[in-house]
Amino acid sequence: MSDVGWLTDRDDAAIERAIVTAAPWLAGEDLDVRRRPVTEDQRYWQGSGVIGEVVVKFAWAEAPARRIVHEARVLSVLAAHDLSLGVPEVLLASSRPALLGTRLVPGEPLSPVDVNGLGATPRQAVAGQLGRFLARLHAPDVLAALLAGGVALEEPEPQATTTALRSRLPRFLSAASARRLSDWCDWVDEVLATPPEGRSALHGDLHGFNLVWDRRSGALALVADFESAGCGDPAYDFRYLPDQAATTDYVEEVAQAYEQADGRSLDRRRVMAWHVRSAMGDALWRSEAGIALPGGGTAESWVGDLSRRMVAMACPG
């Protein structure tokens, strides 16, 4: 398609030439390229790098190129809104080839290990920041601004449908776990059959590795990676949070901060329904691809872990 282009050469020098052509003011700065593992799936043919004080995303195929251009459009609109936490500041945007450069913000990803290492008070402080950010992002005026800005917002989908989970994951599970999975899928279908009370702008991929955390202050500095930004059920943006800590206290603290800031209730059942599709979908594609599951577990052990989270959130275990 003519409106979006992408790189054809993976060589560092070619990447640097493309960046400097789009942003001559970066000429002479050193480029540190961060490559993703090579895969046959063109959806993941993209990379990033740091040049000077700019983080740059680039792509070698249409699908990731379109995500990069989409993120640039989303960020350009969000820049005019106070979201209570920072979002990437766009310094460079190009569609042919697709490039997105944002200001480098010091910090590191907020991994589950980091969340688990926090005491109750600092964890609640982080949860409060995240809850207030989500409440602001989900406010009607943000969605209206994105739509008025001509940003196309599709409804994001988690890693697998319940149909895919029922048909393909059981071969990696015991008979008992497969039955439990089937029961969960029935429950998820029932919960999500009812439309949400409202639709909101969504980050779409909100997990700890898309949060920039300042270890010294213990505060969140930035919410990154809006490539999957869309529109839909507000509970969708909470789908990763239940397993971002050893207990469900963290997701509950984020939810409470969200409700206090937003003034509306958050349906925990919908959060967990999206979480089932996300967690079990992650277990499915990794198991089929022969890729290790995070934390060294297996699909079978993930069913057990999910069961404990479900019970803790007052859902069918």
MARDRENRO-838722 format. One record per residue (C-alpha): x, y, z. Coordinates in steps of 0.2 Angstrom, whole numbers, plus 2048, in hexadecimal, padded with zeros to 3 digits. Last residue first. Example, Ala and Ser with C-alpha at 12.3 -4.5 7.8 and 13.67 -1.06 7.14 Angstrom:
# residues 2
+------+-------+-----+
: east : north :  up :
+------+-------+-----+
:  844 :   7FB : 824 :
:  83E :   7EA : 827 :
+------+-------+-----+
//
This chain:
# residues 317
+------+-------+-----+
: east : north :  up :
+------+-------+-----+
:  7C6 :   793 : 8C8 :
:  7B6 :   79C : 8C3 :
:  7B8 :   7AF : 8C8 :
:  7B9 :   7B7 : 8D9 :
:  7C9 :   7C0 : 8D4 :
:  7D4 :   7B5 : 8E0 :
:  7CB :   7A6 : 8D8 :
:  7D0 :   7AB : 8C7 :
:  7E2 :   7AF : 8CC :
:  7E4 :   79E : 8D3 :
:  7DD :   796 : 8C3 :
:  7E9 :   7A0 : 8B9 :
:  7F8 :   799 : 8C2 :
:  7F1 :   787 : 8C0 :
:  7ED :   78A : 8AD :
:  7FF :   791 : 8AB :
:  806 :   781 : 8B2 :
:  7FE :   777 : 8A5 :
:  804 :   783 : 897 :
:  815 :   782 : 89E :
:  820 :   78D : 8A9 :
:  831 :   794 : 8A8 :
:  82C :   7A5 : 8AD :
:  827 :   7AB : 89C :
:  822 :   79C : 891 :
:  82F :   794 : 887 :
:  82D :   794 : 874 :
:  828 :   784 : 86B :
:  81D :   78D : 85F :
:  80E :   784 : 864 :
:  811 :   786 : 876 :
:  815 :   799 : 874 :
:  805 :   79B : 86A :
:  7FA :   792 : 877 :
:  802 :   799 : 887 :
:  800 :   7AB : 881 :
:  7EE :   7A7 : 87C :
:  7EB :   7A0 : 88D :
:  7F1 :   7B0 : 895 :
:  7E8 :   7BC : 889 :
:  7D8 :   7B2 : 888 :
:  7D7 :   7B0 : 89A :
:  7DC :   7C2 : 89E :
:  7CE :   7C8 : 893 :
:  7C1 :   7BE : 89D :
:  7CA :   7C4 : 8AD :
:  7C8 :   7D6 : 8A9 :
:  7B6 :   7D3 : 8A4 :
:  7B3 :   7CB : 8B5 :
:  7BB :   7D9 : 8BE :
:  7AE :   7E5 : 8B7 :
:  7B5 :   7F7 : 8BA :
:  7AA :   803 : 8C2 :
:  7A9 :   815 : 8BE :
:  7AF :   825 : 8C6 :
:  7BF :   826 : 8BC :
:  7CC :   82B : 8C8 :
:  7C5 :   820 : 8D7 :
:  7C1 :   812 : 8CA :
:  7D2 :   812 : 8C3 :
:  7DB :   812 : 8D4 :
:  7D0 :   803 : 8D9 :
:  7D4 :   7FA : 8C9 :
:  7E7 :   7FD : 8CB :
:  7E6 :   7F7 : 8DD :
:  7DC :   7E7 : 8D7 :
:  7E9 :   7E3 : 8CA :
:  7F7 :   7E4 : 8D7 :
:  7EE :   7DA : 8E4 :
:  7EC :   7CC : 8D8 :
:  7FB :   7C3 : 8DF :
:  80C :   7BE : 8D8 :
:  80C :   7CE : 8CD :
:  80A :   7D2 : 8BB :
:  7FE :   7C3 : 8B9 :
:  7ED :   7CC : 8BC :
:  7F4 :   7DC : 8B2 :
:  7F4 :   7D5 : 8A1 :
:  7E1 :   7D7 : 89D :
:  7DF :   7E8 : 8A5 :
:  7DE :   7F2 : 894 :
:  7D0 :   7E6 : 88F :
:  7C5 :   7EC : 89D :
:  7C2 :   7FD : 894 :
:  7B9 :   7F3 : 886 :
:  7BD :   7FA : 875 :
:  7C8 :   806 : 86B :
:  7D9 :   804 : 865 :
:  7EB :   806 : 869 :
:  7F6 :   7F7 : 863 :
:  805 :   801 : 85E :
:  804 :   80C : 86E :
:  815 :   806 : 875 :
:  819 :   810 : 884 :
:  812 :   816 : 895 :
:  81F :   821 : 89D :
:  827 :   826 : 8AE :
:  81F :   81A : 8BA :
:  826 :   81E : 8CC :
:  831 :   814 : 8D8 :
:  83C :   823 : 8D9 :
:  84C :   81A : 8D6 :
:  845 :   80C : 8CB :
:  83D :   818 : 8BF :
:  831 :   80D : 8B5 :
:  82D :   80E : 8A3 :
:  81D :   804 : 8A0 :
:  81C :   7F9 : 890 :
:  825 :   7EB : 897 :
:  818 :   7EB : 8A5 :
:  809 :   7E7 : 89B :
:  7FD :   7F2 : 892 :
:  7FB :   7EC : 880 :
:  7EA :   7F4 : 87A :
:  7ED :   806 : 87F :
:  7DA :   808 : 87E :
:  7CF :   816 : 879 :
:  7BE :   813 : 881 :
:  7AE :   80A : 87E :
:  79F :   809 : 88A :
:  795 :   7FE : 895 :
:  79E :   7EF : 88E :
:  794 :   7E4 : 882 :
:  78D :   7D3 : 889 :
:  794 :   7C4 : 881 :
:  7A4 :   7C7 : 88A :
:  79F :   7BF : 89A :
:  797 :   7B0 : 892 :
:  7A5 :   7AD : 886 :
:  7B1 :   7AE : 894 :
:  7A7 :   7A2 : 89E :
:  7A7 :   795 : 890 :
:  7B9 :   797 : 88D :
:  7BC :   795 : 8A0 :
:  7B3 :   784 : 8A0 :
:  7BD :   77E : 891 :
:  7CD :   783 : 89A :
:  7C8 :   779 : 8A9 :
:  7C4 :   76A : 89F :
:  7D5 :   76C : 896 :
:  7DD :   76D : 8A7 :
:  7D5 :   75D : 8AD :
:  7DA :   754 : 89D :
:  7EC :   759 : 89F :
:  7F2 :   768 : 894 :
:  7FC :   76B : 884 :
:  7F0 :   762 : 879 :
:  7E2 :   76C : 881 :
:  7E9 :   77C : 879 :
:  7E3 :   77A : 867 :
:  7D0 :   778 : 866 :
:  7C9 :   781 : 876 :
:  7D6 :   78F : 875 :
:  7D3 :   792 : 863 :
:  7C0 :   793 : 866 :
:  7C3 :   79E : 875 :
:  7CC :   7AA : 86A :
:  7DF :   7AD : 86C :
:  7EC :   7BA : 86F :
:  7E1 :   7C9 : 874 :
:  7D7 :   7D3 : 868 :
:  7D7 :   7E6 : 865 :
:  7C8 :   7EF : 85F :
:  7CD :   7FB : 851 :
:  7D1 :   80D : 853 :
:  7D5 :   817 : 843 :
:  7DC :   828 : 848 :
:  7D4 :   836 : 83E :
:  7D7 :   843 : 84B :
:  7C5 :   844 : 84F :
:  7C6 :   832 : 854 :
:  7D5 :   834 : 85F :
:  7CD :   844 : 867 :
:  7BD :   83B : 86A :
:  7C5 :   82C : 872 :
:  7CF :   838 : 87E :
:  7BF :   842 : 882 :
:  7B6 :   832 : 887 :
:  7C2 :   82E : 895 :
:  7CB :   81D : 893 :
:  7DC :   825 : 893 :
:  7D9 :   82F : 8A3 :
:  7D3 :   81F : 8AC :
:  7E1 :   815 : 8A6 :
:  7EE :   822 : 8AC :
:  7E5 :   823 : 8BD :
:  7E7 :   810 : 8BF :
:  7F9 :   810 : 8B9 :
:  7FE :   81D : 8C6 :
:  7F4 :   815 : 8D4 :
:  7FC :   804 : 8D0 :
:  80D :   80C : 8D1 :
:  809 :   814 : 8E2 :
:  800 :   804 : 8E8 :
:  810 :   7FA : 8E4 :
:  81B :   807 : 8EE :
:  80F :   804 : 8FD :
:  80E :   7F1 : 8FC :
:  820 :   7EE : 8FA :
:  828 :   7EC : 8E9 :
:  831 :   7DD : 8E4 :
:  822 :   7D5 : 8DC :
:  820 :   7E4 : 8D0 :
:  832 :   7E3 : 8CB :
:  832 :   7D0 : 8C8 :
:  821 :   7D3 : 8BE :
:  82C :   7DF : 8B3 :
:  82A :   7F2 : 8B3 :
:  835 :   7F6 : 8A4 :
:  844 :   802 : 8A7 :
:  847 :   814 : 8A9 :
:  84D :   823 : 8A0 :
:  842 :   82B : 893 :
:  848 :   82B : 881 :
:  83E :   838 : 876 :
:  834 :   82F : 868 :
:  838 :   82B : 856 :
:  82C :   821 : 84C :
:  831 :   81B : 83A :
:  826 :   813 : 82C :
:  830 :   816 : 81C :
:  826 :   81E : 815 :
:  81B :   822 : 824 :
:  826 :   82E : 82E :
:  826 :   834 : 83F :
:  834 :   83C : 849 :
:  834 :   845 : 85A :
:  824 :   83D : 861 :
:  823 :   83E : 874 :
:  81F :   82D : 87B :
:  811 :   82D : 889 :
:  813 :   835 : 89A :
:  808 :   831 : 8A8 :
:  7F9 :   83B : 8AE :
:  7F1 :   83A : 89D :
:  7F2 :   84D : 89A :
:  7EC :   84E : 888 :
:  7F3 :   857 : 879 :
:  801 :   84A : 876 :
:  7F3 :   83D : 875 :
:  7F0 :   843 : 863 :
:  801 :   841 : 85D :
:  804 :   831 : 867 :
:  7F5 :   829 : 85D :
:  7FC :   82E : 84C :
:  80D :   828 : 850 :
:  806 :   817 : 857 :
:  7FD :   815 : 846 :
:  80C :   818 : 83C :
:  816 :   80B : 846 :
:  807 :   7FE : 845 :
:  807 :   801 : 832 :
:  819 :   7FD : 831 :
:  817 :   7EE : 83B :
:  80A :   7E7 : 82F :
:  813 :   7EC : 81F :
:  824 :   7E5 : 821 :
:  836 :   7EA : 826 :
:  832 :   7F5 : 834 :
:  839 :   804 : 83E :
:  838 :   80B : 850 :
:  843 :   819 : 856 :
:  847 :   81D : 868 :
:  84F :   82F : 868 :
:  85D :   836 : 874 :
:  86B :   833 : 868 :
:  866 :   824 : 85D :
:  85D :   816 : 866 :
:  856 :   808 : 85D :
:  847 :   7FE : 858 :
:  842 :   7EF : 84E :
:  834 :   7E8 : 843 :
:  830 :   7D8 : 83A :
:  824 :   7D2 : 847 :
:  814 :   7D1 : 83C :
:  81F :   7CA : 82F :
:  81F :   7B9 : 837 :
:  82E :   7AF : 831 :
:  837 :   7B4 : 841 :
:  848 :   7BC : 845 :
:  84A :   7C1 : 857 :
:  847 :   7D4 : 85A :
:  855 :   7E0 : 857 :
:  85A :   7EF : 861 :
:  865 :   7FA : 857 :
:  871 :   807 : 860 :
:  873 :   815 : 854 :
:  881 :   822 : 858 :
:  87D :   834 : 854 :
:  885 :   83D : 845 :
:  875 :   841 : 83C :
:  867 :   842 : 848 :
:  862 :   854 : 842 :
:  85F :   84C : 831 :
:  84F :   844 : 837 :
:  846 :   83A : 829 :
:  856 :   838 : 81F :
:  85F :   835 : 82F :
:  854 :   827 : 834 :
:  854 :   81E : 823 :
:  867 :   820 : 822 :
:  868 :   818 : 834 :
:  85E :   809 : 82F :
:  869 :   807 : 81F :
:  879 :   807 : 82A :
:  872 :   7FB : 836 :
:  86E :   7EE : 828 :
:  85C :   7E7 : 828 :
:  859 :   7ED : 816 :
:  847 :   7EF : 80F :
:  840 :   7FC : 81B :
:  82E :   800 : 81B :
:  821 :   80A : 812 :
:  80F :   810 : 816 :
:  803 :   81B : 80B :
:  807 :   811 : 7FB :
:  800 :   800 : 800 :
+------+-------+-----+
//
